[in-house]
């Protein structure tokens, strides 16, 4: 009888250990397959469907862009009282955040002048063209022990300026400016007519 109990305990122990190991392996496997945590560049290729993205349109400020469909719904905030900064949209508020900010200038200035005046410590790469629109990529450093900062892309239309930016990121300026999600958001941005 004692041998049967020992054998039964041994079998139960092996089953328990097997279940725990399977659970651990499943947990690691499912985390590595999480579509939100994978770099966006892995999803953007000619062979990959654009169904991974959904379109966001803003009728009040007449623009649209695409963002990963797995993200949470954007959180929109009107700035009150409105001054130069009018509106903010936060994409993926449950995870890594990307901001869309709308500003209105009194008089339309060149985009680099707006960035220099509004983000006084920003450095920029100069104006570029994307989707037949002028844009400026800029970097706003943050002080601290490690290199970090905010990467942004700005677009202008008339008196309106729209800035797509990341929250504070760690790393060298060039790495921060080449953030794949920021670049995808900027590449899909268009002013509506």
Buried (B, 14 or more C-beta within 10 A) or exposed (E): EEEEEEEEEEEEEEEEEEEEEEEEEEEEEEEEEEEEEEEBEEBBEEEEEEEBBEEBEBEEBBBBBBBBEBBEEBEEEEBEEEEBBBBBBBBBBEEBBBBBBBBBBEEBBEBBEBBBEBBEEBBBBEBEEBEEBBBBBBBBBEEEEEBBBBBBBBBBBEEBBBBBBBEEBEBEBEEBBBBEBBBBBBBBBBBEE
